[in-house]
Amino acid sequence: MTESVIFAPGSMTHLMPLLLTQYLPSQQHPFRCEFGPSGLLREKIESGAHCDIFLSATISHTKALGDIGILKAYTTLALNQMVLVHPKAYQLTQETVLDAIIAPEYALGMSTTGLDPAGDYAFEILARVSHVTGMDLSALEERTRVITGGRETPNAPPGRNQYGWIMETQHVDLLLTYYSNALAAINDNPNLSYTSLPQSVAIKGIFGAGLTHSARPEAAQFYHWLSTLDAQRILEAGGFEISRRGDD
């Protein structure tokens, strides 16, 4: 059986097996997933790489591919809130989280798996922190380690989550990342916790889903299944917020 190909962001690595198993609980999956930064996956599709379904951490990528006719349908998959991951021992609250972010004694990291480093808004959350706290933006950016979900060196060993492992072994005290990534990191490293960001700096990423013109029938069926209650429950359990879907 020829496999259907799903391109998906690294922030969905832990969710895709759950989604596919729920969709086809007793069959061999006719799908192959390729994970990576959404901007690079989009470039591969634009360069002619075969893909049936494109799940993007930034809906602008699915819209762009739809605008040039590569996707025959695209829609909002879900929302994903930015949070701060930290050791449980820090006992941070929403009221103290900004003080921790700008504190020089803490090594700060920021995941760009969802915040696509090719995008203009990759450091938007740091700009918001700078505006609210008065800390110089260039100084804040300089002390922030950009962590790219497995593309940097060293990478986590097999079986470990990249973020949970980095915070355990690579001297990263705080990590700004999506809630879905936070849950995966905490599952890997139970010494970690997370704190929601105050509304003044909070950012929600909008994930997109797209179906190509060359998509196989089973891929089209899975694409539409992602809007069902069963799929939405898995996404919500994995840290996503569901927005009402409507094809463009």
C-alpha positions in Angstrom: 0.0 0.0 0.0 1.3 3.4 -0.9 1.6 5.7 2.1 0.1 9.1 2.3 2.6 11.7 3.5 1.8 14.1 6.3 4.2 17.1 6.9 3.8 18.3 10.5 5.6 20.6 12.9 7.9 19.2 15.6 5.5 20.4 18.3 3.0 17.7 17.1 5.5 14.8 17.2 3.9 13.3 20.3 0.4 13.9 19.1 0.4 12.4 15.6 0.7 8.8 16.7 -2.3 9.3 19.1 -4.3 10.9 16.3 -3.5 8.2 13.8 -4.2 5.4 16.3 -7.6 6.9 17.2 -8.4 7.3 13.5 -7.4 3.8 12.6 -7.3 1.8 15.8 -7.0 -1.7 14.3 -5.3 -1.2 10.9 -1.8 -0.6 9.7 -1.6 3.1 9.2 -1.3 4.1 5.5 0.4 7.3 6.6 4.0 8.5 6.9 4.8 11.6 9.0 7.7 13.9 8.4 8.3 16.4 11.1 10.3 19.7 10.9 10.1 23.5 11.1 6.9 24.6 9.3 8.8 27.1 7.2 11.2 24.5 5.9 8.4 22.1 5.2 6.6 24.7 3.3 9.7 25.3 1.2 9.9 21.6 0.4 6.3 21.6 -0.8 6.9 24.6 -2.9 10.0 22.9 -4.4 7.9 19.9 -5.5 8.1 17.5 -2.6 5.1 15.2 -2.4 2.8 15.9 0.6 -0.8 14.9 1.1 -1.5 16.9 4.3 0.4 19.9 5.6 0.0 20.7 9.3 1.7 24.0 10.1 2.6 25.7 13.4 1.8 29.0 11.6 -1.4 29.3 9.6 0.3 31.9 7.3 2.2 29.0 5.7 -1.0 27.1 4.8 -2.6 30.3 3.6 0.4 31.1 1.4 0.3 27.6 -0.2 -3.4 28.0 -0.7 -3.0 31.4 -2.4 -0.6 30.0 -5.0 -2.8 26.9 -5.6 -0.8 24.2 -4.1 -3.4 23.5 -1.4 -7.0 22.9 -2.5 -8.2 23.4 1.0 -6.8 24.8 4.2 -8.2 25.8 7.6 -7.4 26.5 11.2 -6.4 23.4 13.1 -6.1 24.7 16.7 -4.6 27.4 18.9 -1.5 27.0 21.1 -0.7 29.2 24.1 2.8 30.3 25.0 3.8 29.4 28.6 7.0 29.4 30.7 8.5 26.0 31.6 10.6 25.9 34.7 11.7 23.6 37.6 8.9 22.9 40.1 11.2 24.2 42.9 10.9 27.8 41.5 7.2 27.9 42.4 6.5 30.7 40.0 3.1 32.2 39.6 1.5 34.4 36.8 2.3 37.4 39.0 6.0 36.6 39.4 6.8 35.0 36.0 7.9 38.2 34.3 10.4 39.0 37.1 11.9 35.5 36.6 12.2 36.0 32.8 14.2 39.1 33.2 16.3 38.0 36.2 19.9 37.7 35.1 20.6 34.7 37.4 18.2 32.5 35.3 19.3 31.1 31.9 16.5 31.8 29.5 15.6 29.7 26.5 13.0 30.1 23.8 11.6 27.4 21.5 11.1 28.4 17.9 9.4 25.1 16.8 6.1 26.9 16.8 7.5 30.5 16.5 9.0 29.7 13.1 12.5 31.4 13.1 12.0 32.4 9.5 9.0 34.5 10.5 9.1 38.2 11.3 7.4 37.7 14.7 9.8 35.0 16.1 10.9 37.3 18.9 7.5 39.1 19.4 7.1 37.7 22.9 10.5 39.1 23.9 9.4 42.5 22.6 6.3 42.3 24.7 8.3 41.3 27.8 10.7 44.2 27.1 7.8 46.7 26.7 6.0 45.6 29.9 9.1 45.3 32.1 11.2 48.1 30.7 14.1 45.7 30.1 16.2 46.6 27.0 15.1 44.3 24.2 18.6 43.8 22.7 19.9 42.7 26.1 16.9 40.4 26.6 17.5 38.8 23.1 21.2 38.5 23.7 20.7 36.4 26.9 18.0 34.2 25.3 19.1 30.9 23.9 17.1 29.9 20.8 16.2 26.2 21.0 14.9 24.8 17.7 13.2 21.5 18.7 16.0 19.1 17.8 17.9 20.9 15.0 20.6 22.3 17.3 23.5 20.4 18.8 23.4 18.5 21.1 20.2 16.7 20.5 18.3 14.6 23.0 19.1 10.9 23.1 16.5 8.5 21.7 13.4 8.3 23.9 13.9 11.7 25.5 12.0 14.9 24.8 14.3 17.6 23.5 13.0 20.3 25.9 12.8 18.1 29.0 16.3 16.8 28.3 17.8 20.3 27.6 16.4 21.7 30.8 17.9 18.8 32.7 21.4 18.7 31.1 22.1 22.0 29.2 21.8 24.6 32.0 18.5 26.1 30.8 16.5 27.3 33.7 13.4 28.8 32.0 11.9 28.0 28.6 9.3 30.0 26.7 7.4 27.6 24.5 4.0 26.4 23.4 1.8 24.7 26.0 1.8 21.5 23.9 5.6 21.4 24.1 5.5 22.2 27.8 3.3 19.1 28.5 5.6 16.9 26.5 8.6 18.2 28.4 7.0 17.7 31.8 6.0 14.2 30.8 9.6 13.5 30.0 11.0 15.4 33.0 8.7 15.3 36.1 10.9 17.9 37.9 9.5 20.5 35.6 6.3 22.6 35.7 4.9 25.5 33.7 3.3 28.8 34.4 0.9 30.7 32.2 2.0 34.1 31.0 0.1 37.3 32.0 -2.3 38.7 29.4 0.0 41.6 28.7 2.6 39.4 27.0 0.6 36.2 26.2 0.7 35.0 22.6 -1.4 32.3 21.0 0.0 30.5 17.9 -2.6 29.6 15.2 -1.8 26.2 13.7 -3.1 25.4 10.2 -4.1 22.3 8.3 -4.0 22.0 4.5 -4.8 19.4 1.9 -2.9 19.3 -1.4 -4.5 18.7 -4.8 -2.6 15.4 -5.1 -3.8 14.1 -1.8 -5.0 10.5 -1.8 -8.6 9.7 -0.7 -7.5 8.3 2.6 -5.5 11.5 3.3 -8.6 13.6 2.5 -10.7 11.5 4.9 -8.1 12.0 7.7 -7.9 15.7 7.0 -11.6 16.1 7.5 -11.6 13.8 10.5 -9.3 16.3 12.3 -12.3 18.5 12.7 -14.3 15.8 14.6 -14.8 15.7 18.4 -12.6 12.6 18.7 -9.6 14.4 17.1 -10.3 17.6 19.0 -10.3 15.8 22.3 -6.8 14.5 21.6 -5.5 17.9 20.5 -7.0 19.5 23.7 -5.4 16.9 25.9 -2.1 17.6 24.2 -2.2 21.3 25.0 -4.1 22.8 22.1 -7.2 25.0 22.1 -9.8 24.3 19.5 -11.2 27.1 17.3 -14.2 26.7 15.1 -13.0 25.3 11.8 -14.2 26.6 8.4 -12.5 25.9 5.1 -11.2 28.9 3.2 
